[in-house]
Amino acid sequence: MRDVALSQGLMSAAGLSENNIVQLGVQLGVNLPHSREAELEADQLGLRNLQSAGYAPIGMVNFMKKLVQKGGTPPAFLSTHPAASARVNLLSRNINSQQAYQGDGLDQQAYRQQILSVL
């Protein structure tokens, strides 16, 4: 009984109601996991679209690796996105190793020359 009163007092002092706590629980337990699943699906579709457009799929993996190196991500249970390291692993598994480097987008020098010619 004392613990219930204490927790209600703390919630009141923090400006939280039971309704807020329920909403937070729903967000953490239901909405965020579905959001992460949608992001993983979007990664797969993006990878497929890159390959269809003629870009080397390893570029997407390399981009995700840069996100991992930058760090600073919240704990997975608080995030709307899967951990970048999990995304790297999943993308890497879904790339045919013989096609990983086939396509455009990996030659920075050629890219810069093309962009500068347009500007």
C-alpha positions in Angstrom: 0.0 0.0 0.0 2.8 2.4 0.9 4.6 1.6 -2.4 1.5 2.4 -4.4 1.1 5.7 -2.6 4.7 6.5 -3.1 4.6 5.7 -6.8 1.5 7.8 -7.3 3.1 10.7 -5.4 6.2 10.4 -7.7 4.0 10.3 -10.8 2.1 13.3 -9.6 5.3 15.3 -8.8 6.6 14.4 -12.3 3.4 15.5 -13.9 2.5 12.0 -15.0 -0.9 10.4 -14.8 -1.7 6.8 -15.0 -3.0 7.5 -18.5 0.5 8.9 -19.5 2.1 5.8 -18.1 -0.3 3.5 -20.1 0.4 5.5 -23.3 4.2 5.2 -22.6 3.8 1.5 -22.1 1.8 1.1 -25.4 4.5 3.2 -27.2 7.4 1.1 -25.9 5.6 -2.3 -26.1 3.6 -2.1 -29.3 4.4 0.9 -31.5 8.2 1.0 -31.5 8.7 -2.7 -32.3 6.4 -2.4 -35.3 8.2 0.8 -36.4 11.6 -1.1 -36.2 10.1 -3.9 -38.3 8.9 -1.4 -40.9 12.4 0.2 -41.0 14.0 -3.2 -41.7 11.5 -3.8 -44.5 12.3 -0.4 -45.9 16.0 -1.3 -45.8 15.4 -4.4 -47.9 13.2 -2.5 -50.4 15.9 0.3 -50.6 18.6 -2.3 -51.3 16.5 -3.9 -54.0 15.8 -0.4 -55.6 19.5 0.5 -55.5 20.4 -2.6 -57.3 17.6 -2.2 -59.8 18.9 1.3 -60.5 22.4 0.0 -61.2 24.1 1.0 -57.9 26.5 -1.2 -56.1 24.6 -2.6 -53.1 27.7 -2.5 -50.8 27.3 1.3 -50.8 24.2 0.9 -48.6 26.1 -1.4 -46.2 29.0 1.1 -46.0 26.6 3.9 -45.2 25.1 2.0 -42.4 28.6 1.2 -41.1 29.3 4.9 -40.9 26.2 5.2 -38.7 27.5 2.5 -36.4 30.9 4.3 -36.1 29.2 7.6 -35.2 27.4 5.9 -32.4 25.1 7.9 -30.1 22.1 5.7 -30.6 19.5 5.3 -27.9 18.8 1.9 -26.3 17.0 -0.3 -28.8 13.8 -0.4 -26.8 13.5 3.4 -27.0 14.3 3.7 -30.7 12.0 3.9 -33.7 14.8 2.4 -35.8 16.7 -0.9 -35.4 20.3 -0.6 -34.2 22.5 0.4 -37.1 24.7 -2.7 -36.4 21.7 -5.0 -36.8 20.8 -3.2 -40.0 24.4 -3.7 -41.3 24.3 -7.5 -40.5 20.9 -8.0 -42.2 21.8 -6.0 -45.3 25.2 -7.8 -45.5 23.4 -11.2 -45.4 21.0 -10.1 -48.1 23.7 -9.1 -50.6 25.0 -11.6 -53.1 28.8 -11.4 -52.5 29.4 -11.7 -56.2 27.3 -8.6 -56.9 28.2 -6.5 -53.9 30.6 -4.3 -55.8 28.9 -4.4 -59.2 27.3 -1.1 -60.2 27.8 2.6 -59.9 28.2 4.8 -56.9 31.6 3.6 -55.5 34.0 5.8 -57.4 34.1 9.2 -55.5 36.4 10.8 -58.1 34.1 10.0 -61.0 31.1 11.1 -59.0 32.7 14.5 -58.1 33.6 15.1 -61.8 30.1 14.4 -62.9 28.6 16.7 -60.3 31.0 19.5 -60.9 30.3 19.3 -64.7 26.6 19.9 -63.9 27.3 22.8 -61.5 
